[in-house]
Amino acid sequence: MQNNQNTPTIRLTNSVVETTSQGVLTALAAFIIWGAFPLYFKQLADYNAVEIIAHRIIWTFLCLLIFIVVTKRFNWIKTFKNEPKWLMLTFLSGLIITSNWLTYVWAVNNERLLEASLGYFMSPLVGVMLSLLVLQEKLRKLQWVAISIATLAVFSQIIMLGNLPWVSLVLSLSFAVYGLMQRKTPLTAVEGLFIETTLVVPIALLWLSHANVASSNISFWFDDKIWFLMLAGPITLVPLLLFNKSTKMVAFSILSFMNYLTPSFVFLLAVFYYHEPFDSHRFMLFSMIWLGLLLFSIDLWQNRPSKKQRLKQI
């Protein structure tokens, strides 16, 4: 599942994409929608967080089912026939991104939006660290410095505030692990999200049938209130489709920088619209993460695919 509040992982390719204004606007629309997710989830504050995610899974699955059938995207069937192991791995990735969604919704509706924003700012740095630990990729000097600063920021919060920023850590780690899995999967983002929700839907329905929540009553599914929860489906699918379209019209390096727009929008909402506390300790924490991201971005720009390709041509 790609989501993001959970912005999808950008997959590296050997070809260099030429950036167009239409592509930038398409990507911008996707990031704005993801950044505006808190405005939607805040309207569902009266519902249990797990209940909200159960509905998001169900309605996203139905929207994707229609999309898959209409566009006749059935290549994933052949993929699973040839490599059945990916069915279990896709189920695992579905569980991981579901935990990410759940943590995010809980954070939004419990005045922890700043922590959620921090988590997605941290995600690229955690992803680089996982590449080192899991894929044993060699890190460049600036990447090492960026990761060190982010690690220092986490320990600083533990020392100054006396608590672990668990919301930020769960969001960044789950999204980074999910991104790592997406780098290896043979499925496209839409196919992956469809299979993930397909496999997780039974769990969502089972939970709703046993939980003592509004959606546990059959009558609720025929009530006018259900429509607002149903919006979770298209709200999840539309930005993903926009983002996928933009990857063919915007260079990887530019898209990588634009990924910071979503947590930036969330940060602005948290501070200036929802007025969550932003004291000197939190300012220092965010500043350290932003510094790490700045160094990470400089390294990314210096090692962008287009630059490497031009050097090869010289």
matplotlib code that plots the C-alpha trace (Angstrom):
import matplotlib.pyplot as plt

x = [0.0, 1.2, -0.2, 1.0, 0.2, 2.3, 4.0, 5.1, 8.7, 10.2, 11.8, 15.2, 15.5, 18.4, 16.5, 16.4, 12.9, 12.5, 10.6, 7.5, 5.3, 2.3, 4.3, 5.3, 1.7, 0.4, 3.0, 2.1, -1.6, -0.7, 1.5, -1.1, -3.8, -1.5, -0.7, -4.3, -5.2, -5.4, -8.3, -10.2, -9.2, -10.0, -13.6, -13.7, -12.4, -15.6, -14.7, -12.2, -8.9, -8.9, -12.5, -11.4, -8.5, -10.8, -13.1, -10.1, -8.9, -12.4, -13.2, -9.7, -10.0, -13.4, -12.1, -9.0, -11.1, -13.1, -10.0, -8.2, -11.2, -11.9, -8.2, -7.7, -4.6, -4.1, -0.4, -0.1, -1.8, 1.1, 3.6, 2.1, 2.0, 5.6, 6.8, 4.2, 6.5, 5.4, 1.9, 3.1, 5.6, 2.8, 0.6, 3.4, 3.8, 0.1, 0.3, 3.2, 1.6, -1.7, 0.2, 1.6, -1.9, -3.3, -0.5, -1.0, -4.8, -4.3, -1.7, -4.0, -6.9, -4.9, -3.2, 0.1, 0.2, 3.7, 5.1, 3.5, 5.1, 8.5, 8.1, 7.7, 10.6, 12.7, 11.6, 14.2, 17.0, 15.7, 15.4, 19.1, 20.0, 18.0, 19.8, 23.0, 21.8, 19.7, 21.0, 24.6, 24.8, 27.8, 26.9, 28.5, 30.0, 27.1, 24.7, 26.6, 26.5, 22.8, 22.0, 24.2, 22.4, 18.9, 20.1, 21.4, 18.0, 16.1, 18.4, 18.1, 14.4, 14.8, 17.2, 15.3, 11.7, 12.2, 10.2, 10.7, 9.1, 7.4, 4.8, 7.6, 9.7, 6.8, 5.8, 9.3, 10.4, 7.2, 7.3, 11.0, 10.6, 7.6, 9.7, 12.5, 10.1, 8.7, 12.2, 12.2, 8.6, 7.8, 4.3, 3.4, 2.3, -1.4, -1.2, 0.6, -1.9, -4.8, -3.3, -2.4, -5.9, -7.4, -5.4, -6.1, -9.8, -10.8, -8.9, -10.7, -14.1, -13.4, -12.4, -15.5, -17.7, -16.4, -15.6, -18.2, -18.1, -20.6, -19.7, -20.3, -24.1, -25.5, -27.8, -24.8, -23.8, -27.1, -26.9, -26.0, -23.0, -21.3, -20.6, -17.9, -16.1, -16.5, -14.5, -11.4, -11.2, -11.0, -9.0, -6.4, -6.4, -6.5, -3.2, -1.5, -2.7, -1.5, 1.9, 2.3, 1.5, 4.0, 6.9, 6.8, 7.0, 9.2, 12.9, 13.7, 15.8, 13.0, 10.4, 12.7, 12.7, 9.0, 8.5, 9.2, 6.1, 3.7, 5.3, 5.8, 2.1, 1.3, 3.8, 2.1, -1.3, -0.2, 1.4, -0.7, -4.1, -4.4, -2.1, -0.2, 2.6, 5.8, 8.3, 12.1, 12.8, 10.6, 12.1, 15.6, 14.5, 12.9, 16.0, 18.3, 16.1, 15.9, 19.7, 20.0, 17.6, 19.4, 22.7, 20.8, 19.3, 22.6, 24.1, 21.1, 21.4, 25.2, 24.6, 21.4, 21.0, 21.0, 24.3, 25.9, 24.5, 26.0, 29.4, 29.3, 28.7, 31.7]
y = [0.0, 3.4, 6.2, 8.4, 10.7, 7.8, 9.1, 6.1, 5.0, 6.3, 3.5, 4.1, 3.4, 3.7, 6.1, 9.8, 11.3, 14.8, 17.1, 18.8, 21.5, 19.2, 16.5, 18.9, 20.1, 16.5, 15.6, 18.7, 17.8, 14.3, 15.8, 18.4, 15.8, 13.7, 16.7, 17.6, 14.1, 15.4, 17.7, 14.6, 12.3, 15.0, 14.9, 11.2, 11.9, 10.4, 7.0, 4.4, 4.7, 1.0, 1.4, 4.2, 2.1, -0.8, 1.3, 2.8, -0.8, -1.9, 1.1, 1.4, -2.3, -1.7, 1.4, -0.5, -3.5, -1.3, 0.3, -3.0, -4.4, -1.3, -0.9, -4.7, -4.8, -8.6, -9.0, -9.6, -13.0, -14.3, -12.8, -14.8, -18.0, -17.7, -16.5, -17.5, -16.3, -12.7, -13.4, -13.9, -11.0, -8.7, -9.8, -8.8, -5.5, -5.0, -5.5, -3.1, -0.3, -0.9, -0.3, 2.9, 4.1, 3.2, 5.0, 8.1, 8.3, 7.8, 10.6, 13.0, 12.4, 12.6, 15.9, 14.3, 15.6, 17.2, 13.8, 12.4, 15.1, 14.4, 10.7, 11.3, 13.8, 11.1, 8.4, 9.0, 8.9, 5.7, 4.3, 5.0, 3.3, 0.2, 0.1, -0.1, -2.7, -4.9, -4.4, -3.7, -0.7, 1.6, 5.0, 8.2, 10.6, 13.1, 10.2, 9.1, 12.6, 12.9, 9.6, 10.5, 13.9, 12.1, 9.5, 12.3, 14.1, 11.0, 10.6, 14.4, 14.0, 11.1, 13.1, 16.5, 15.3, 12.0, 10.0, 8.2, 9.7, 6.5, 7.9, 9.3, 6.2, 3.8, 5.9, 6.4, 2.8, 1.2, 3.4, 2.8, -1.0, -0.8, 1.2, -1.3, -4.1, -2.0, -1.7, -5.5, -6.3, -7.1, -5.4, -1.9, 0.5, 0.1, -3.7, -3.9, -1.8, -3.8, -7.2, -5.8, -4.5, -7.7, -9.8, -7.5, -6.9, -10.2, -9.0, -5.7, -7.3, -9.8, -7.0, -4.9, -8.0, -8.5, -5.0, -2.9, 0.1, 1.9, -0.1, -3.4, -2.8, -3.7, -0.7, 1.7, 0.5, 1.8, 5.0, 8.4, 8.6, 5.8, 8.1, 10.1, 6.9, 5.7, 8.7, 7.0, 4.8, 7.5, 9.7, 7.0, 6.0, 9.4, 10.8, 7.4, 7.5, 11.2, 10.3, 7.3, 9.5, 12.1, 9.6, 9.5, 13.3, 14.4, 13.6, 11.4, 14.1, 16.6, 14.1, 13.2, 16.8, 17.2, 14.3, 16.7, 18.7, 16.3, 16.4, 20.1, 20.6, 18.5, 20.4, 23.7, 22.4, 21.2, 24.4, 27.1, 25.5, 23.0, 25.0, 22.0, 23.0, 23.9, 24.8, 25.3, 21.6, 20.5, 23.3, 21.9, 18.4, 19.4, 21.6, 18.6, 16.5, 19.3, 19.7, 15.9, 16.2, 19.1, 17.2, 14.1, 16.3, 17.8, 14.3, 13.2, 16.1, 15.6, 11.9, 12.3, 9.9, 12.7, 14.0, 10.5, 10.0, 13.3, 12.4, 9.1, 10.9, 13.3]
z = [0.0, -0.8, 1.0, 2.6, 4.3, 3.3, 0.1, -2.0, -2.4, -5.6, -7.5, -9.1, -12.8, -15.3, -17.6, -17.0, -17.0, -18.6, -16.2, -17.5, -15.9, -16.2, -14.3, -11.5, -11.1, -11.1, -8.4, -6.4, -6.4, -5.0, -2.2, -1.4, -1.0, 1.2, 3.3, 3.7, 5.1, 8.7, 7.7, 6.7, 9.6, 12.1, 11.0, 12.0, 15.5, 17.0, 15.6, 16.9, 15.1, 14.2, 12.9, 10.6, 9.2, 8.7, 6.6, 4.7, 3.8, 2.7, 0.6, -0.9, -1.9, -3.6, -5.5, -6.6, -7.6, -10.0, -11.3, -11.9, -13.7, -15.9, -16.8, -17.2, -15.1, -14.4, -14.9, -11.1, -11.5, -13.7, -11.2, -8.3, -10.4, -11.3, -7.8, -5.1, -2.4, -3.2, -2.0, 1.5, 1.2, -0.1, 2.8, 5.2, 3.5, 3.8, 7.6, 7.9, 6.0, 7.9, 11.2, 9.6, 8.7, 12.2, 14.0, 11.8, 12.3, 16.1, 16.1, 14.2, 16.5, 19.7, 19.1, 18.1, 14.5, 15.1, 16.0, 12.8, 10.7, 12.3, 11.6, 7.9, 7.9, 9.5, 7.0, 4.3, 6.9, 8.4, 4.9, 4.3, 7.6, 6.7, 3.3, 5.3, 7.7, 5.5, 1.9, 3.1, 0.8, 1.3, 2.6, 1.4, 3.9, 3.9, 4.4, 7.5, 8.9, 8.2, 10.0, 12.9, 13.4, 13.3, 15.8, 18.1, 17.7, 19.0, 22.0, 22.7, 23.1, 25.4, 27.6, 27.5, 27.5, 29.2, 26.7, 23.4, 20.3, 19.6, 17.1, 15.0, 15.3, 14.4, 11.4, 10.1, 10.6, 9.3, 6.2, 5.6, 5.9, 3.6, 1.1, 1.3, 0.4, -2.5, -4.0, -4.4, -5.4, -9.0, -8.6, -9.6, -6.8, -7.8, -8.1, -4.8, -3.0, -4.5, -3.4, 0.0, 0.7, -0.7, 1.8, 4.7, 4.1, 5.9, 9.0, 8.9, 8.5, 11.3, 13.6, 12.8, 13.4, 16.9, 18.1, 19.9, 17.6, 15.4, 12.3, 14.2, 13.7, 10.3, 10.3, 10.3, 6.8, 5.5, 7.4, 5.8, 8.1, 6.2, 3.2, 5.0, 5.9, 2.3, 1.1, 2.6, -0.5, -3.3, -1.0, -0.8, -4.4, -6.2, -4.9, -5.6, -9.3, -9.6, -8.1, -10.4, -13.4, -12.3, -12.1, -15.9, -16.2, -13.4, -12.8, -9.8, -8.1, -8.2, -7.0, -4.1, -2.9, -3.4, -1.0, 1.8, 0.9, 2.6, 6.1, 5.6, 5.0, 8.0, 10.2, 9.1, 9.9, 13.3, 14.4, 12.7, 12.3, 15.2, 17.4, 18.8, 21.3, 19.6, 22.3, 22.2, 22.8, 19.8, 17.7, 18.4, 17.6, 14.3, 13.5, 13.9, 11.6, 9.1, 9.1, 8.5, 5.6, 4.2, 4.1, 2.8, 0.0, -0.9, -1.3, -3.3, -5.7, -6.1, -7.0, -9.0, -12.0, -14.6, -13.4, -13.5, -17.1, -18.3, -16.8, -18.6, -21.9, -21.4]

ax = plt.figure().add_subplot(projection="3d")
ax.plot(x, y, z, "-o")
ax.set_aspect("equal")
plt.show()
